[in-house]
Amino acid sequence: MTSTDTQTSPNFVTGKVIVVTGAGGGFGALICRMTAALGASVIAADIDQAAIDTVVNEITAAGGKAAGLRADVTSRAEMSELIAFAVARFGAVDVIVNNAGTMPLAFYADHALASEAWDRCIDINLKGVLHGITASYDQMITQGRGHVINISSIYGNFPNAGAAVYSATKAAVNVLSEALRVESQGKIKVTIVKPTGVPSTNLGASVVNPEAIIGILGHRVAEFGEHIMQSMTGELPEALADPNNIKYWSIVPEQIAETVVHVINQPWGVSISDITVRASGEEYLL
């Protein structure tokens, strides 16, 4: 191959109809933008109508195909309406990314303060994923193929202090996903994406007790706190901020979204079933 030769990767995203929940911001909005740029038709769903309007307008202004619908993942009826909307608008649902989530980290001792947030976490993280699966299942079976992508977490790997409810919901996502894979092999592809901690997302706003993060950091909690402060003040060492350095400290939302796009960008016969994305120099122990 000469220096003037070029090699382009196949694009298996173009032409797919992709539904994304929690699409008003964070990973969800990025996934919408990235897949639309590759030629997908995107349905952005969120409980924040203004946020999804912004995402859809950005995509269409750039020449992409997108539509938005306000949908609450905790409502089985609204998720069914979302799938019907996608089919009416673009004729199919090839991929659903069950991305909406909340992270109310808290100790059992915080139960009086955390109980409502825990209930909401169960409704969104567990029931919301189940609703996304069941709402899209019949359509995908009728089409003869489909792809369900569920956003889990490294917190779902093992139980740990300060994250009993959150970890339980993510462990449940793993089980729901694997059971779906077993039941629908050769019909529906199933992928579990397990992000590590991503401090630069707004997911941290749902944490009830900030000290509860110790369960995933253990003896590295002081080091993590120091790096958080350095990142906030612009004093983080260059090596820790460089994704091309083995000491890279924390991934950013774009790197999670790129991983989801990579999972989608496979031929129908290839399924990436389980993938964890983390920084090589992070402090998280799980």
GITA-V865070 format. One line per field, one symbol per residue. ss: DSSP state (A for helix, B for strand, O for the rest). A space follows every 10 residues. Layout:
ss=???
This chain:
ss=OOOOOOOOOO OOOOOOBBBB OOOOOAAAAA AAAAAAAOOO BBBBBBOOAA AAAAAAAAAA AOOOBBBBBB OOOOOAAAAA AAAAAAAAAA OOOOBBBBOO OOOOOOOAAA AAAAAAAAAA AAAAAAAAAA AAAAAAAAAA AAAOOBBBBB BOOAAAOOOO OOOAAAAAAA AAAAAAAAAA AAAAOOOBBB BBBBBOOOOO OAAAAAOOOA AAAAAAAAAA AAAAAAAAAA AAAOOOOAAA AOOOOOOOOO OOAAAAAAAA AAAAOOOOOO OOOBBBBOOO OOOOOO
